[in-house]
Amino acid sequence: MIQFEGMEIEMPKTKLEQHEEICAFRYESIEKRMESGSKRFIRMEQMIWGLYILIIGSQILGVML
């Protein structure tokens, strides 16, 4: 933006500035997807631990009966 005699004139963006804006938007989107994937991964990890407990518990029960 350039000020000329009390008026502000906005200059067109250069290709580099446009590229930087697009990349910032993309990286923000990627960050959000990674965050949601992390939450999903934690949930899957908990499910796997639950399966471990179920398998070990069923083996112990099988031996006891």
PyMOL Python script that loads the backbone (N, CA, C, O; Angstrom):
from pymol import cmd

cmd.read_pdbstr("""\
ATOM      1  N   MET A   1       0.847  -1.154   0.000  1.00  0.00           N
ATOM      2  CA  MET A   1       0.000   0.000   0.000  1.00  0.00           C
ATOM      3  C   MET A   1       0.905   1.232   0.000  1.00  0.00           C
ATOM      4  O   MET A   1       1.885   1.302   0.741  1.00  0.00           O
ATOM      5  N   ILE A   2       0.562   2.179  -0.829  1.00  0.00           N
ATOM      6  CA  ILE A   2       1.350   3.398  -0.954  1.00  0.00           C
ATOM      7  C   ILE A   2       0.465   4.586  -0.582  1.00  0.00           C
ATOM      8  O   ILE A   2      -0.701   4.645  -0.970  1.00  0.00           O
ATOM      9  N   GLN A   3       1.022   5.520   0.163  1.00  0.00           N
ATOM     10  CA  GLN A   3       0.266   6.729   0.499  1.00  0.00           C
ATOM     11  C   GLN A   3       0.738   7.857  -0.424  1.00  0.00           C
ATOM     12  O   GLN A   3       1.931   8.137  -0.539  1.00  0.00           O
ATOM     13  N   PHE A   4      -0.226   8.486  -1.068  1.00  0.00           N
ATOM     14  CA  PHE A   4       0.086   9.560  -1.997  1.00  0.00           C
ATOM     15  C   PHE A   4      -0.887  10.699  -1.771  1.00  0.00           C
ATOM     16  O   PHE A   4      -2.078  10.561  -2.051  1.00  0.00           O
ATOM     17  N   GLU A   5      -0.401  11.814  -1.274  1.00  0.00           N
ATOM     18  CA  GLU A   5      -1.205  13.001  -1.010  1.00  0.00           C
ATOM     19  C   GLU A   5      -2.456  12.680  -0.189  1.00  0.00           C
ATOM     20  O   GLU A   5      -3.560  13.088  -0.549  1.00  0.00           O
ATOM     21  N   GLY A   6      -2.279  11.950   0.908  1.00  0.00           N
ATOM     22  CA  GLY A   6      -3.385  11.636   1.806  1.00  0.00           C
ATOM     23  C   GLY A   6      -4.256  10.486   1.346  1.00  0.00           C
ATOM     24  O   GLY A   6      -5.185  10.107   2.060  1.00  0.00           O
ATOM     25  N   MET A   7      -3.993   9.917   0.184  1.00  0.00           N
ATOM     26  CA  MET A   7      -4.772   8.784  -0.326  1.00  0.00           C
ATOM     27  C   MET A   7      -3.926   7.523  -0.235  1.00  0.00           C
ATOM     28  O   MET A   7      -2.711   7.554  -0.429  1.00  0.00           O
ATOM     29  N   GLU A   8      -4.585   6.429   0.060  1.00  0.00           N
ATOM     30  CA  GLU A   8      -3.877   5.150   0.104  1.00  0.00           C
ATOM     31  C   GLU A   8      -4.176   4.395  -1.182  1.00  0.00           C
ATOM     32  O   GLU A   8      -5.335   4.175  -1.533  1.00  0.00           O
ATOM     33  N   ILE A   9      -3.140   4.010  -1.861  1.00  0.00           N
ATOM     34  CA  ILE A   9      -3.285   3.266  -3.112  1.00  0.00           C
ATOM     35  C   ILE A   9      -2.749   1.860  -2.874  1.00  0.00           C
ATOM     36  O   ILE A   9      -1.606   1.692  -2.447  1.00  0.00           O
ATOM     37  N   GLU A  10      -3.564   0.862  -3.145  1.00  0.00           N
ATOM     38  CA  GLU A  10      -3.140  -0.516  -2.949  1.00  0.00           C
ATOM     39  C   GLU A  10      -2.556  -1.042  -4.250  1.00  0.00           C
ATOM     40  O   GLU A  10      -3.205  -1.022  -5.296  1.00  0.00           O
ATOM     41  N   MET A  11      -1.332  -1.509  -4.164  1.00  0.00           N
ATOM     42  CA  MET A  11      -0.649  -2.037  -5.347  1.00  0.00           C
ATOM     43  C   MET A  11      -1.046  -3.497  -5.539  1.00  0.00           C
ATOM     44  O   MET A  11      -1.311  -4.201  -4.564  1.00  0.00           O
ATOM     45  N   PRO A  12      -1.090  -3.950  -6.772  1.00  0.00           N
ATOM     46  CA  PRO A  12      -1.395  -5.364  -7.000  1.00  0.00           C
ATOM     47  C   PRO A  12      -0.311  -6.249  -6.385  1.00  0.00           C
ATOM     48  O   PRO A  12       0.855  -5.865  -6.294  1.00  0.00           O
ATOM     49  N   LYS A  13      -0.723  -7.425  -5.975  1.00  0.00           N
ATOM     50  CA  LYS A  13       0.219  -8.339  -5.323  1.00  0.00           C
ATOM     51  C   LYS A  13       1.139  -8.970  -6.361  1.00  0.00           C
ATOM     52  O   LYS A  13       0.749  -9.257  -7.492  1.00  0.00           O
ATOM     53  N   THR A  14       2.363  -9.169  -5.926  1.00  0.00           N
ATOM     54  CA  THR A  14       3.307  -9.848  -6.804  1.00  0.00           C
ATOM     55  C   THR A  14       3.011 -11.341  -6.773  1.00  0.00           C
ATOM     56  O   THR A  14       2.279 -11.825  -5.910  1.00  0.00           O
ATOM     57  N   LYS A  15       3.580 -12.045  -7.707  1.00  0.00           N
ATOM     58  CA  LYS A  15       3.375 -13.499  -7.751  1.00  0.00           C
ATOM     59  C   LYS A  15       3.912 -14.157  -6.480  1.00  0.00           C
ATOM     60  O   LYS A  15       3.330 -15.124  -5.990  1.00  0.00           O
ATOM     61  N   LEU A  16       5.005 -13.645  -5.953  1.00  0.00           N
ATOM     62  CA  LEU A  16       5.581 -14.204  -4.730  1.00  0.00           C
ATOM     63  C   LEU A  16       4.628 -14.011  -3.553  1.00  0.00           C
ATOM     64  O   LEU A  16       4.429 -14.931  -2.761  1.00  0.00           O
ATOM     65  N   GLU A  17       4.039 -12.823  -3.435  1.00  0.00           N
ATOM     66  CA  GLU A  17       3.087 -12.570  -2.348  1.00  0.00           C
ATOM     67  C   GLU A  17       1.859 -13.478  -2.478  1.00  0.00           C
ATOM     68  O   GLU A  17       1.361 -14.001  -1.481  1.00  0.00           O
ATOM     69  N   GLN A  18       1.384 -13.658  -3.693  1.00  0.00           N
ATOM     70  CA  GLN A  18       0.250 -14.551  -3.913  1.00  0.00           C
ATOM     71  C   GLN A  18       0.616 -15.977  -3.527  1.00  0.00           C
ATOM     72  O   GLN A  18      -0.161 -16.680  -2.881  1.00  0.00           O
ATOM     73  N   HIS A  19       1.813 -16.392  -3.933  1.00  0.00           N
ATOM     74  CA  HIS A  19       2.293 -17.736  -3.612  1.00  0.00           C
ATOM     75  C   HIS A  19       2.391 -17.928  -2.095  1.00  0.00           C
ATOM     76  O   HIS A  19       2.000 -18.974  -1.576  1.00  0.00           O
ATOM     77  N   GLU A  20       2.904 -16.934  -1.396  1.00  0.00           N
ATOM     78  CA  GLU A  20       3.031 -17.020   0.060  1.00  0.00           C
ATOM     79  C   GLU A  20       1.666 -17.148   0.727  1.00  0.00           C
ATOM     80  O   GLU A  20       1.515 -17.919   1.674  1.00  0.00           O
ATOM     81  N   GLU A  21       0.675 -16.409   0.252  1.00  0.00           N
ATOM     82  CA  GLU A  21      -0.674 -16.498   0.823  1.00  0.00           C
ATOM     83  C   GLU A  21      -1.278 -17.876   0.600  1.00  0.00           C
ATOM     84  O   GLU A  21      -1.882 -18.454   1.504  1.00  0.00           O
ATOM     85  N   ILE A  22      -1.110 -18.396  -0.613  1.00  0.00           N
ATOM     86  CA  ILE A  22      -1.653 -19.718  -0.932  1.00  0.00           C
ATOM     87  C   ILE A  22      -0.983 -20.779  -0.062  1.00  0.00           C
ATOM     88  O   ILE A  22      -1.655 -21.653   0.485  1.00  0.00           O
ATOM     89  N   CYS A  23       0.335 -20.701   0.064  1.00  0.00           N
ATOM     90  CA  CYS A  23       1.071 -21.688   0.877  1.00  0.00           C
ATOM     91  C   CYS A  23       0.669 -21.604   2.342  1.00  0.00           C
ATOM     92  O   CYS A  23       0.527 -22.632   3.003  1.00  0.00           O
ATOM     93  N   ALA A  24       0.483 -20.397   2.856  1.00  0.00           N
ATOM     94  CA  ALA A  24       0.066 -20.245   4.252  1.00  0.00           C
ATOM     95  C   ALA A  24      -1.280 -20.915   4.474  1.00  0.00           C
ATOM     96  O   ALA A  24      -1.490 -21.581   5.488  1.00  0.00           O
ATOM     97  N   PHE A  25      -2.193 -20.738   3.522  1.00  0.00           N
ATOM     98  CA  PHE A  25      -3.511 -21.368   3.627  1.00  0.00           C
ATOM     99  C   PHE A  25      -3.384 -22.887   3.576  1.00  0.00           C
ATOM    100  O   PHE A  25      -4.027 -23.594   4.352  1.00  0.00           O
ATOM    101  N   ARG A  26      -2.558 -23.383   2.665  1.00  0.00           N
ATOM    102  CA  ARG A  26      -2.364 -24.843   2.536  1.00  0.00           C
ATOM    103  C   ARG A  26      -1.762 -25.435   3.803  1.00  0.00           C
ATOM    104  O   ARG A  26      -2.221 -26.471   4.284  1.00  0.00           O
ATOM    105  N   TYR A  27      -0.740 -24.785   4.343  1.00  0.00           N
ATOM    106  CA  TYR A  27      -0.093 -25.305   5.549  1.00  0.00           C
ATOM    107  C   TYR A  27      -1.048 -25.294   6.733  1.00  0.00           C
ATOM    108  O   TYR A  27      -1.011 -26.197   7.570  1.00  0.00           O
ATOM    109  N   GLU A  28      -1.888 -24.297   6.808  1.00  0.00           N
ATOM    110  CA  GLU A  28      -2.887 -24.248   7.875  1.00  0.00           C
ATOM    111  C   GLU A  28      -3.858 -25.420   7.740  1.00  0.00           C
ATOM    112  O   GLU A  28      -4.232 -26.043   8.734  1.00  0.00           O
ATOM    113  N   SER A  29      -4.256 -25.712   6.516  1.00  0.00           N
ATOM    114  CA  SER A  29      -5.156 -26.838   6.261  1.00  0.00           C
ATOM    115  C   SER A  29      -4.477 -28.167   6.612  1.00  0.00           C
ATOM    116  O   SER A  29      -5.090 -29.044   7.220  1.00  0.00           O
ATOM    117  N   ILE A  30      -3.221 -28.302   6.228  1.00  0.00           N
ATOM    118  CA  ILE A  30      -2.467 -29.525   6.536  1.00  0.00           C
ATOM    119  C   ILE A  30      -2.340 -29.706   8.039  1.00  0.00           C
ATOM    120  O   ILE A  30      -2.482 -30.817   8.550  1.00  0.00           O
ATOM    121  N   GLU A  31      -2.071 -28.614   8.749  1.00  0.00           N
ATOM    122  CA  GLU A  31      -1.941 -28.672  10.205  1.00  0.00           C
ATOM    123  C   GLU A  31      -3.230 -29.151  10.866  1.00  0.00           C
ATOM    124  O   GLU A  31      -3.195 -29.967  11.787  1.00  0.00           O
ATOM    125  N   LYS A  32      -4.367 -28.642  10.394  1.00  0.00           N
ATOM    126  CA  LYS A  32      -5.665 -29.062  10.940  1.00  0.00           C
ATOM    127  C   LYS A  32      -5.900 -30.542  10.692  1.00  0.00           C
ATOM    128  O   LYS A  32      -6.375 -31.253  11.577  1.00  0.00           O
ATOM    129  N   ARG A  33      -5.566 -31.017   9.479  1.00  0.00           N
ATOM    130  CA  ARG A  33      -5.763 -32.436   9.168  1.00  0.00           C
ATOM    131  C   ARG A  33      -4.856 -33.316  10.011  1.00  0.00           C
ATOM    132  O   ARG A  33      -5.268 -34.390  10.451  1.00  0.00           O
ATOM    133  N   MET A  34      -3.623 -32.872  10.241  1.00  0.00           N
ATOM    134  CA  MET A  34      -2.706 -33.650  11.074  1.00  0.00           C
ATOM    135  C   MET A  34      -3.206 -33.715  12.508  1.00  0.00           C
ATOM    136  O   MET A  34      -3.084 -34.750  13.162  1.00  0.00           O
ATOM    137  N   GLU A  35      -3.762 -32.628  12.995  1.00  0.00           N
ATOM    138  CA  GLU A  35      -4.291 -32.586  14.354  1.00  0.00           C
ATOM    139  C   GLU A  35      -5.461 -33.564  14.510  1.00  0.00           C
ATOM    140  O   GLU A  35      -5.538 -34.294  15.499  1.00  0.00           O
ATOM    141  N   SER A  36      -6.368 -33.574  13.529  1.00  0.00           N
ATOM    142  CA  SER A  36      -7.506 -34.494  13.609  1.00  0.00           C
ATOM    143  C   SER A  36      -7.033 -35.935  13.456  1.00  0.00           C
ATOM    144  O   SER A  36      -7.588 -36.838  14.082  1.00  0.00           O
ATOM    145  N   GLY A  37      -6.008 -36.159  12.626  1.00  0.00           N
ATOM    146  CA  GLY A  37      -5.447 -37.505  12.466  1.00  0.00           C
ATOM    147  C   GLY A  37      -4.794 -37.986  13.746  1.00  0.00           C
ATOM    148  O   GLY A  37      -4.847 -39.174  14.066  1.00  0.00           O
ATOM    149  N   SER A  38      -4.183 -37.077  14.473  1.00  0.00           N
ATOM    150  CA  SER A  38      -3.546 -37.430  15.735  1.00  0.00           C
ATOM    151  C   SER A  38      -4.588 -37.911  16.739  1.00  0.00           C
ATOM    152  O   SER A  38      -4.367 -38.886  17.457  1.00  0.00           O
ATOM    153  N   LYS A  39      -5.734 -37.214  16.784  1.00  0.00           N
ATOM    154  CA  LYS A  39      -6.802 -37.629  17.694  1.00  0.00           C
ATOM    155  C   LYS A  39      -7.327 -39.003  17.313  1.00  0.00           C
ATOM    156  O   LYS A  39      -7.610 -39.832  18.177  1.00  0.00           O
ATOM    157  N   ARG A  40      -7.456 -39.238  15.999  1.00  0.00           N
ATOM    158  CA  ARG A  40      -7.934 -40.531  15.526  1.00  0.00           C
ATOM    159  C   ARG A  40      -6.930 -41.629  15.869  1.00  0.00           C
ATOM    160  O   ARG A  40      -7.322 -42.734  16.242  1.00  0.00           O
ATOM    161  N   PHE A  41      -5.640 -41.328  15.744  1.00  0.00           N
ATOM    162  CA  PHE A  41      -4.594 -42.293  16.052  1.00  0.00           C
ATOM    163  C   PHE A  41      -4.641 -42.683  17.522  1.00  0.00           C
ATOM    164  O   PHE A  41      -4.485 -43.857  17.859  1.00  0.00           O
ATOM    165  N   ILE A  42      -4.855 -41.709  18.399  1.00  0.00           N
ATOM    166  CA  ILE A  42      -4.939 -41.994  19.835  1.00  0.00           C
ATOM    167  C   ILE A  42      -6.103 -42.941  20.112  1.00  0.00           C
ATOM    168  O   ILE A  42      -5.977 -43.880  20.899  1.00  0.00           O
ATOM    169  N   ARG A  43      -7.234 -42.690  19.462  1.00  0.00           N
ATOM    170  CA  ARG A  43      -8.407 -43.548  19.654  1.00  0.00           C
ATOM    171  C   ARG A  43      -8.114 -44.971  19.177  1.00  0.00           C
ATOM    172  O   ARG A  43      -8.485 -45.937  19.843  1.00  0.00           O
ATOM    173  N   MET A  44      -7.454 -45.102  18.031  1.00  0.00           N
ATOM    174  CA  MET A  44      -7.122 -46.436  17.517  1.00  0.00           C
ATOM    175  C   MET A  44      -6.142 -47.144  18.443  1.00  0.00           C
ATOM    176  O   MET A  44      -6.243 -48.353  18.651  1.00  0.00           O
ATOM    177  N   GLU A  45      -5.197 -46.397  18.998  1.00  0.00           N
ATOM    178  CA  GLU A  45      -4.233 -46.982  19.922  1.00  0.00           C
ATOM    179  C   GLU A  45      -4.948 -47.525  21.164  1.00  0.00           C
ATOM    180  O   GLU A  45      -4.605 -48.597  21.663  1.00  0.00           O
ATOM    181  N   GLN A  46      -5.931 -46.787  21.654  1.00  0.00           N
ATOM    182  CA  GLN A  46      -6.695 -47.247  22.814  1.00  0.00           C
ATOM    183  C   GLN A  46      -7.479 -48.522  22.486  1.00  0.00           C
ATOM    184  O   GLN A  46      -7.599 -49.418  23.321  1.00  0.00           O
ATOM    185  N   MET A  47      -8.002 -48.591  21.281  1.00  0.00           N
ATOM    186  CA  MET A  47      -8.729 -49.795  20.868  1.00  0.00           C
ATOM    187  C   MET A  47      -7.796 -51.004  20.814  1.00  0.00           C
ATOM    188  O   MET A  47      -8.186 -52.106  21.200  1.00  0.00           O
ATOM    189  N   ILE A  48      -6.575 -50.803  20.340  1.00  0.00           N
ATOM    190  CA  ILE A  48      -5.601 -51.904  20.278  1.00  0.00           C
ATOM    191  C   ILE A  48      -5.251 -52.378  21.682  1.00  0.00           C
ATOM    192  O   ILE A  48      -5.160 -53.581  21.927  1.00  0.00           O
ATOM    193  N   TRP A  49      -5.054 -51.438  22.609  1.00  0.00           N
ATOM    194  CA  TRP A  49      -4.767 -51.830  23.994  1.00  0.00           C
ATOM    195  C   TRP A  49      -5.938 -52.623  24.574  1.00  0.00           C
ATOM    196  O   TRP A  49      -5.733 -53.583  25.317  1.00  0.00           O
ATOM    197  N   GLY A  50      -7.148 -52.228  24.239  1.00  0.00           N
ATOM    198  CA  GLY A  50      -8.323 -52.970  24.688  1.00  0.00           C
ATOM    199  C   GLY A  50      -8.325 -54.390  24.150  1.00  0.00           C
ATOM    200  O   GLY A  50      -8.700 -55.324  24.858  1.00  0.00           O
ATOM    201  N   LEU A  51      -7.910 -54.557  22.905  1.00  0.00           N
ATOM    202  CA  LEU A  51      -7.820 -55.906  22.328  1.00  0.00           C
ATOM    203  C   LEU A  51      -6.757 -56.747  23.032  1.00  0.00           C
ATOM    204  O   LEU A  51      -6.959 -57.937  23.273  1.00  0.00           O
ATOM    205  N   TYR A  52      -5.628 -56.124  23.361  1.00  0.00           N
ATOM    206  CA  TYR A  52      -4.589 -56.845  24.109  1.00  0.00           C
ATOM    207  C   TYR A  52      -5.165 -57.377  25.417  1.00  0.00           C
ATOM    208  O   TYR A  52      -4.959 -58.539  25.766  1.00  0.00           O
ATOM    209  N   ILE A  53      -5.884 -56.528  26.133  1.00  0.00           N
ATOM    210  CA  ILE A  53      -6.467 -56.935  27.409  1.00  0.00           C
ATOM    211  C   ILE A  53      -7.467 -58.065  27.193  1.00  0.00           C
ATOM    212  O   ILE A  53      -7.487 -59.028  27.960  1.00  0.00           O
ATOM    213  N   LEU A  54      -8.293 -57.958  26.161  1.00  0.00           N
ATOM    214  CA  LEU A  54      -9.282 -58.993  25.866  1.00  0.00           C
ATOM    215  C   LEU A  54      -8.610 -60.323  25.539  1.00  0.00           C
ATOM    216  O   LEU A  54      -9.045 -61.364  26.031  1.00  0.00           O
ATOM    217  N   ILE A  55      -7.581 -60.310  24.736  1.00  0.00           N
ATOM    218  CA  ILE A  55      -6.883 -61.545  24.351  1.00  0.00           C
ATOM    219  C   ILE A  55      -6.215 -62.179  25.558  1.00  0.00           C
ATOM    220  O   ILE A  55      -6.356 -63.379  25.790  1.00  0.00           O
ATOM    221  N   ILE A  56      -5.489 -61.381  26.328  1.00  0.00           N
ATOM    222  CA  ILE A  56      -4.795 -61.928  27.506  1.00  0.00           C
ATOM    223  C   ILE A  56      -5.814 -62.424  28.530  1.00  0.00           C
ATOM    224  O   ILE A  56      -5.637 -63.487  29.126  1.00  0.00           O
ATOM    225  N   GLY A  57      -6.882 -61.648  28.732  1.00  0.00           N
ATOM    226  CA  GLY A  57      -7.919 -62.066  29.680  1.00  0.00           C
ATOM    227  C   GLY A  57      -8.586 -63.362  29.261  1.00  0.00           C
ATOM    228  O   GLY A  57      -8.862 -64.207  30.112  1.00  0.00           O
ATOM    229  N   SER A  58      -8.855 -63.546  27.965  1.00  0.00           N
ATOM    230  CA  SER A  58      -9.503 -64.773  27.510  1.00  0.00           C
ATOM    231  C   SER A  58      -8.557 -65.970  27.665  1.00  0.00           C
ATOM    232  O   SER A  58      -9.006 -67.083  27.943  1.00  0.00           O
ATOM    233  N   GLN A  59      -7.253 -65.744  27.486  1.00  0.00           N
ATOM    234  CA  GLN A  59      -6.298 -66.829  27.684  1.00  0.00           C
ATOM    235  C   GLN A  59      -6.233 -67.248  29.158  1.00  0.00           C
ATOM    236  O   GLN A  59      -6.181 -68.435  29.481  1.00  0.00           O
ATOM    237  N   ILE A  60      -6.238 -66.260  30.026  1.00  0.00           N
ATOM    238  CA  ILE A  60      -6.209 -66.565  31.468  1.00  0.00           C
ATOM    239  C   ILE A  60      -7.477 -67.293  31.862  1.00  0.00           C
ATOM    240  O   ILE A  60      -7.422 -68.274  32.604  1.00  0.00           O
ATOM    241  N   LEU A  61      -8.615 -66.832  31.379  1.00  0.00           N
ATOM    242  CA  LEU A  61      -9.892 -67.481  31.682  1.00  0.00           C
ATOM    243  C   LEU A  61      -9.920 -68.907  31.159  1.00  0.00           C
ATOM    244  O   LEU A  61     -10.437 -69.801  31.829  1.00  0.00           O
ATOM    245  N   GLY A  62      -9.362 -69.134  29.954  1.00  0.00           N
ATOM    246  CA  GLY A  62      -9.301 -70.467  29.379  1.00  0.00           C
ATOM    247  C   GLY A  62      -8.494 -71.440  30.219  1.00  0.00           C
ATOM    248  O   GLY A  62      -8.850 -72.612  30.343  1.00  0.00           O
ATOM    249  N   VAL A  63      -7.407 -70.950  30.794  1.00  0.00           N
ATOM    250  CA  VAL A  63      -6.547 -71.778  31.646  1.00  0.00           C
ATOM    251  C   VAL A  63      -7.259 -72.088  32.959  1.00  0.00           C
ATOM    252  O   VAL A  63      -7.145 -73.200  33.474  1.00  0.00           O
ATOM    253  N   MET A  64      -7.987 -71.126  33.504  1.00  0.00           N
ATOM    254  CA  MET A  64      -8.641 -71.300  34.794  1.00  0.00           C
ATOM    255  C   MET A  64      -9.850 -72.241  34.700  1.00  0.00           C
ATOM    256  O   MET A  64     -10.170 -72.928  35.669  1.00  0.00           O
ATOM    257  N   LEU A  65     -10.511 -72.277  33.562  1.00  0.00           N
ATOM    258  CA  LEU A  65     -11.690 -73.120  33.448  1.00  0.00           C
ATOM    259  C   LEU A  65     -11.286 -74.460  33.007  1.00  0.00           C
ATOM    260  O   LEU A  65     -12.133 -75.338  32.845  1.00  0.00           O
TER     261      LEU A  65
END
""", "prot")
cmd.dss("prot")
cmd.show_as("cartoon", "prot")
cmd.util.cbc("prot")
cmd.orient("prot")
